[in-house]
Amino acid sequence: MHRFVLTDTQWSKIEPLCLGKPTDPGRTGGDNRLFLEAVLWIARTGSPWRDLPPTFGNWNTVFKRYRDWVKAGVFRRIFDAVSDDPDMEFAMVDATIVKVHRHAQGAKGGPKIRPSAGRKAAGPPKSSR
């Protein structure tokens, strides 16, 4: 048995928005909950896809499915449907949860070097001639 982050009530709100149904042939909908739990695990931990625990399935399969759902707008629909529900706040991911890569911090172009206020007021250096 898996320890889910989403409760059964929360899952019942999200399930109709997912691609595929459990009755579809193949693995299109039967494991949607486990897949969504895998995505939430990645988002909560900030780990790379390759570090996804095997209990969620093959990392590459989960990643490809994630990419397909992003292209299809599934996560946008889920977010729109649950964003007003206070019970779903912990399941939503934003910049306060996701860790930023250490090289991604700071403004574009890096820090700007500016002259100090004292030097600016004094003017350019005078030659000694």
Residue, then its C-alpha position, 0 to 999 in steps of 0.5 A: m500500500h502506498r502512502f499518498v499525499l493526496t487524500d481520497t477526497q482531494w483525488s476525487k476532485i482531480e481524477p476527472l481532469c486527468l488524461g485517460k481512464p482506468t478502463d482504457p487499454g494500457r497504462t493510460g489512466g489506471d495509475n494516474r494517482l501514482f503518477l500525480e504523486a510522483v510529480l508532487w514528490i519531485a516538486r516537493t523535494g526538488s530532486p532530479w527526475r533520475d532520483l525518483p524512487p522506484t515505487f513511482g515507476n521508471w523515472n523516464t516514463v514518469f518524466k515523458r508522461y509529465r511532459d505530455w500532460v504539460k503540453a496537453g494543459v492538464f496541470r493548468r486545468i488541475f490548478d484552476a480547479v483546485s486553486d480556490d480550495p483551502d484543503m489543496e494548498f499543500a498540493m499546489v507548488d509555487a516558488t515558495i516550495v521549489k528550490v531554485h538552481r544555485h546558478a539561477q539566482g539573481a537578476k539577468g546580467g549579474p550585479k551592476i557596478r555603480p560608483s559610490a555617491g561620494r565619488k559621483a559628487a566629487g566628479p572625475p579624478k583630477s590629473s596631477r599636471 
